[in-house]
Amino acid sequence: MTKAENFHKLHDAGPTPLVLVNVWDAASARVVEEAGATAIATSSSAVSWSLGFRDGDHVPWGLAMAALGRVVGATRLPVSADIETGYGRTDDELRATVHAVLDAGAVGINIEDSAVEPLTDIAEQSRRLALIRAVADDRGIPLFINARTDTYLSGQFPDAAFDETLRRAEAYLTAGADGVFVPGVVDLHALHELSSRIPAPLNALAGVGDPSPLELHDAGVRRVSIGGNAAKAAYAKVARVAKEILDDGNWAGLAGTRSHDEMDSLFAPGPKYSL
C-alpha cells in the first residue's frame, strides 16, 4: 500500500478518528511520529511563524515548499500539507504549488476558501479544486484533498453557517475533494448533523476546552486537527523559560527537557560538513 492509499484508509470509519497533531518543521514531525502518530499534517500558521511571517498567505512560496520538503524527509509517515489558499491566485501558480507538494512527497493537502471577503465564490473554489484534482490525477497520485471551508470560523454567516457549509461541501466534493474541514464549530450536535449530511470524512479543529477526539468521533467526525496549537504551546514554553531565566536567573523551567542525544537520535547520521 502506498502512503497516499494509506492516508485515504486512515479516514475510513473505525473505532477512533484520525488525530493530527500539526507540525511545522522536521524536529516537530519526528517528535510527533515518535509519540505514536499514524500520519503527519503541517500547520500553515505554525510554518509561517517559524519562518518569521504572519499567518494568512504571507510566507513566500519557496520557503513554504522548502519547509514541507524537510517535514516529509524527516518522517516515514504519510504527510498532508496545509497550503492555505494555494500560495497563488492564478491557475499556473496553483498548479505549481500542487506539483511542488507532490514532488516533496506529501500525499494530502488542506486548501481553504477564505482568501477574499466574503469567502471565495463557490463556483470559483470548486473550479480550483477540480484543477488540483486534475493535476494529481495526471501525476497518478491519489492526493487526499481536504477542502476547508470557513463558513463558521469567518463569522460571515451568523444565521446560515450550517446551510452554507452544506452547499459548499456538496460543491467541493463534486469538484474532486475527498474530505471537508469545518474549523470553528465543535458543538457536538452541529457536527453530528453536518456529518450525517456530508458524504465524506468530516474534519474538525479542536483544542483546550473542546470535546475529546472520541467525543468528536461519536458525533461523526473522522479527522481531528489541532492546527497551530502545538506550536503555540511550544512557543509559550520558550517564553516562560526565557522569562524565568532573564528575570530571576531560575533554571527550573529547563527541568524535564530532552537530552542532546535524544534530539540527535531523531535524525539519521549524515555528513559532518557539506560543500
N, C-alpha and C positions, 0 to 999 in steps of 0.2 A: 504494500500500500504506500502510495506517495504521501509526502507531507500535506499536499493540497487535499487529497482524498481523506486523510486522517483528520484534518481540520474540519472538513464538512461533517464527518461522522461524529465529532465531538459535540455537534449541535443537535444530534438526534435526541428524541425523547428518552429519558432514562431516570434513574432514581435521584440524580443530583444534576445541577446545572453546570455548564462550563463557566468557571470563575477565572477571570483575568485580572491579575494584579499588574496594572500597566507600568511599563518601564520606559527608560529614556536613554540608556547607554549600555555598553557591553557589560559592565560590572553589575548593574541592576538586573539585567537579563539573566546573568549567571546566578545571582543570588536567588532570584525568583524561581528559576529552574531547580536549583538545589533544594528549595523549600518544598518541592513536590508538584509544581505546576505541570499541567498537561499541554499547555500552549502559552505563547508569549504574545502580548499586544503592546504596541507603543502608545504613548500618550502625547498628542501633539503639543499640549500646553507644557508638559514636563520637558519634552525635547527642546521646545523654544526657550524656556527658562535656562536650561543647561547650556545653551549656546549664546545666551545674552540678549534674547529678544522677547517681546511681549507675545502672548498667545493671540491667535486670530490672523493667520496668513501673513505674519511679519517675518518669519525666518526665511532666509534665502533658500531657493530650491536646492542648490548644490549642497549646502550644509545639511539640509533635512535628509537628502538622499544618502549622503555620506554617513550620517548618524544611523540611518536604517541599516546600511550595509554592515556597520560594526555590530549592531544588535543581532542581525541574522548570523553573522560569522561567529558569534560568541555562544550560540546555543544549538542543540540538536533538535529542539522542538519546533513545530510549525509557528510561524510568526505572522501576525496581522499588523499592517501599517496604518496608523491614523494619518491620513493625507489631507486633513482639514477640508477645504473645498476643491482640492485637486492641484494646489500650487500652480495656478494659472487659469485664466478665464477662456482662452481661445482653445479650439479643438486640438490644434497642434501641441499646445502646452500640456493639455490634459493627456494626450497620447504619450507624450514624452515622460510624464510622471508615471503612467501605468507601466510603460516599458522599463523605466528605472526601477520601479518596485519589483517587477518580475525578474529583472536582471540581478537584483540584490538577493533574490531567493525567497522573498516573502510570498505567502500563499493566500493572504486575505487583506482587505482594506476596509477602513471606515471612510465614508465620504459624506459630508453634511450639506444641508440645503440652506445654510444661514449666511450666505455671502453678501446678500443685499437686504435692504429694508423695503417692504416686508420680505418674508422668505422668498428664495428663488421660485419663480413660477413653476408650477407642477410639470407642465409640458416641457419646459427647458431642462429642468433637473432630470426628468425621465429620458430626454434625449442624450444628456451627458452620461447617464447610467448605461444606456444602450451602447454608447461609444466605448465605454470601458469594457463592457461585456464582449464587444466585437474584437477589441484588441487582445483580450485574454484568450478568447476562442481561437483567434488567428495564431496565437502562440502555442495553442494546445494545452493550456493550463487552466484547470477548473478553479479560477480565482474566486474566493468567497467574498462577495460584495455585500458589506453590511451598510445599508442605506440609513444614515442618521437623519432624523427629522426633528427640528427644534420647535415643533408646534407647542409644546408645553414649556420648554426652557426659555423661549423668547418672550413669553407673556403677551404675544400679539393676538392670541385667540382666547381671551378670558372666558368667553361663554361658548366657544365652539372648538376647543382644542381636540376633544375626542373625535368628533366628526371629521375635522380637518386631518387628523392623524390617519384615520381610516382611508380617506380619499388619497392621501399621499402614499400610504403603504400599498394600496392596490395598484396605483400607477407605477410606483418604483419596482414592485415585484414583476409586473407585466413587462417592464423595460429590461429586466435581467438581474435585479438584485436577488440575493439569497436570504437575507435577513433584514430585519427592521430594528433600528436602535432609536429608542424614545427617551432621551435623558430628560430629567425634570419632573418625572412622575414616579413615585414609589408607593402611592396608595394601592393597597393590595386589591381592592375591589375594581379600581380602574384598570389595573394591569390584567386582572382576570378577564375583564370584558374585552380589553384590547387583544389579549392572546387568543381568546375564543373567536375573534372576528378576523384575525390576521393569519393567513395560511402559510406561515413561515416562522422560523425561530425569532422570538422577541428578545431584545437585549435591553436591560435596564442598567442605569447608573446608580450606584449606591455608596454610602459612606456612613460615618458616625451617626447613630440615632435612627438609621433606616432599618427596615426589616432585614433579617438574616438571609443569606443565599438560599437556604432551604425554604424559608417562608416565601421568598420571591418565586422559587421554583414551584411551590404549591399553588401559586397564583398564575402559573403558566409561563413564567419567564424561563427561557432556555440558556441565556447567557447573561452573566453579571459582570460588569466592569466597574473599576474604581477610578478611572480617569487619572487626573493629576494628583489624586490624594496621597499616593505613596511618596511622590516627590515632595509634596508639601510637608509630609511628616518627616522626611529625611532632612529637608532644609530647616524645619523647625528645631530639629535636634541639633544641627550645626549651630543655629543661632543661640540656643540655650547654652551649649558647651562654650561657645565663644564669649558669651556674656559673663558666665561664671568665671572663666579664666581671666578675662580682661578686667572685671570689676573686683573680684575677690582673690584672684590667684588660686582658685579652687579647681583641683583636677578631678573631682568626684564624677563629673559628667562623662569622663573617659572610661569609667569602670564598665566592664562587660563588653568592651569592643572586641571585634575580631582581631586576631593576631595578624602580623605582617605575612607570615607563612600561609595562613588561611586565605588571605586575599590573593596571594600569588598562586595558590593552588586552584583558584577558579579558572586559570588560563593555562593553556599548554605552553611548555617551554618554547622559546623562539630565539632567533639570533640576538646576541647582546647588542650588536650595532647594526644599523642598516645604512647603506650608502645611497 
